[in-house]
């Protein structure tokens, strides 16, 4: 290594930047983030049911109704006038809640009828799980699983459930109501 010669790595560092180029990109105000924070613990079955209801909003509709809706969409998709295309896009964007991402940490209280995978992780008699559980979702896929054992609740911790939702046309009151319906009564 010769210090007199130029080091080729020197060219990897930042050089003066050129002035920024104005962008015509715009952001939509239909995409937002909502943080839901509630004291207490949730029931896993209710939590999974709520997540299914917001990530798969049409899952329980009758097949005849869904088929009729798909037929109508197919018919409309064959019409390509600019006005109809714009109306279709606006209707899709403005009406339906569309969840992109969910992240959260929750406290779980098991139900007496529920199978408990690791009973040693339960607190004394109240069916509170000592483990913190992680909630993750991307589009319509989600999972709820225990964090590692070193991240558990202590007996003095206040149990709090926190869930952050990112999506389009989020309905805060509907989401909060659904989330609260997952809470257990301690």
Buried (B, 14 or more C-beta within 10 A) or exposed (E): EEEEEEEEEEEEEEEEEEEEEEEEEEEEEEBEEBEBEBEBBBBBEBBBEBBBBBBEBEEEEEEEEEEEEEEEEEEBEEEEEEEEEEEBEEEEBEEEBBBBEBBBBBBBBBEEEEEEEEEEBBEEEEBBBBBBBBBEBEEEEBEBEBEEEEEBBEEEEEBBBBBBBBBBBBEEEEBEEBBBBBBBEE
